[in-house]
């Protein structure tokens, strides 16, 4: 079993700690930043890629599909030519994003604390 499969299966285990279940849903390099970008409103995939240098189309598609499966994002396909796909946060995704805000604040305080102890060259 691959690491990502193992992590995703833990997210569905009713006997796992709630924090572990939450982390399993946001595990990965791009999910938290995609949540943050989608907080500002719906985005097309091309817009997201332009905002995130280094994110390939394949990885973006895979990540957004996982987030859709987890109920965090909604994918809307408009029937125009060419097809127009737009991603937005679901209410569940907004709830997760709000829950992550204090953790983000803590992380920034940690980084500030670490910077205080960096040796000056």
C-alpha positions in Angstrom: 0.0 0.0 0.0 1.4 3.4 -1.0 1.8 6.2 1.7 -1.0 8.3 0.3 -3.4 5.3 0.2 -2.5 4.5 3.8 -3.0 8.1 4.9 -6.4 8.3 3.1 -7.5 5.0 4.6 -6.7 6.4 8.1 -8.9 9.4 7.3 -11.9 7.0 7.1 -11.1 4.9 10.1 -13.7 5.6 12.8 -11.2 4.6 15.5 -8.5 7.1 14.6 -7.9 10.4 16.5 -9.8 13.3 15.0 -6.7 15.3 14.5 -5.2 12.4 12.5 -8.3 12.2 10.4 -8.2 15.9 9.7 -4.5 15.9 8.8 -5.0 13.0 6.5 -7.5 15.1 4.5 -5.0 18.0 4.1 -1.9 15.9 3.8 0.2 16.8 0.8 2.2 19.7 -0.6 -0.7 21.7 -2.3 -3.9 21.1 -0.4 -3.6 23.7 2.3 -2.5 26.4 -0.2 -5.4 25.4 -2.5 -7.8 25.8 0.4 -6.4 29.2 1.1 -6.6 30.3 -2.6 -10.2 29.0 -2.9 -11.2 31.0 0.2 -11.2 34.1 -1.9 -13.8 32.6 -4.3 -14.2 30.2 -7.2 -11.1 29.7 -9.5 -10.5 28.0 -12.8 -7.7 25.4 -12.8 -5.5 27.7 -15.0 -5.8 30.5 -12.5 -4.7 28.2 -9.7 -1.7 27.0 -11.7 -0.6 30.5 -12.5 -0.7 31.4 -8.8 1.3 28.3 -7.9 4.5 28.0 -9.9 5.8 24.4 -9.7 2.4 22.8 -9.6 1.8 20.7 -12.7 -1.5 20.2 -14.4 -1.5 16.5 -13.5 -0.8 17.1 -9.8 -3.4 19.9 -9.6 -6.0 17.7 -11.2 -5.2 14.8 -8.9 -5.2 17.1 -5.8 -8.5 18.8 -6.7 -10.1 15.4 -7.3 -9.0 14.2 -3.9 -10.4 17.3 -2.3 -13.6 16.9 -4.2 -13.9 13.3 -3.0 -13.3 14.5 0.6 -16.1 17.0 0.2 -13.9 20.1 0.4 -14.3 21.5 -3.1 -17.1 21.7 -5.6 -16.3 21.2 -9.3 -18.7 23.0 -11.7 -18.4 22.3 -15.4 -20.1 24.9 -17.6 -21.3 23.6 -20.9 -19.6 26.1 -23.2 -16.9 25.6 -25.8 -14.3 25.2 -24.7 -15.5 23.6 -21.5 -15.1 25.9 -18.5 -14.4 24.2 -15.2 -14.6 26.2 -11.9 -13.6 25.0 -8.4 -15.0 26.5 -5.2 -15.0 25.6 -1.5 -17.9 23.7 -0.2 -19.4 24.6 3.2 -17.3 21.7 4.6 -14.2 23.1 3.0 -14.8 26.5 4.4 -15.3 24.9 7.8 -12.0 23.2 7.5 -10.3 26.4 6.4 -11.7 28.2 9.4 -10.5 25.4 11.7 -7.0 25.7 10.2 -6.7 29.4 10.9 -5.6 29.1 14.5 -3.1 26.4 13.5 -1.7 28.8 10.9 -1.4 31.5 13.5 0.5 29.1 15.7 2.8 28.1 12.9 3.6 31.8 12.2 4.4 32.3 15.9 6.7 29.3 15.8 8.5 30.6 12.8 9.0 34.0 14.5 10.3 32.2 17.6 12.7 30.1 15.5 14.0 33.3 13.8 14.8 34.8 17.2 17.3 32.0 17.8 18.9 31.9 14.4 22.6 32.7 14.6 23.5 36.0 12.8 26.2 35.6 10.2 
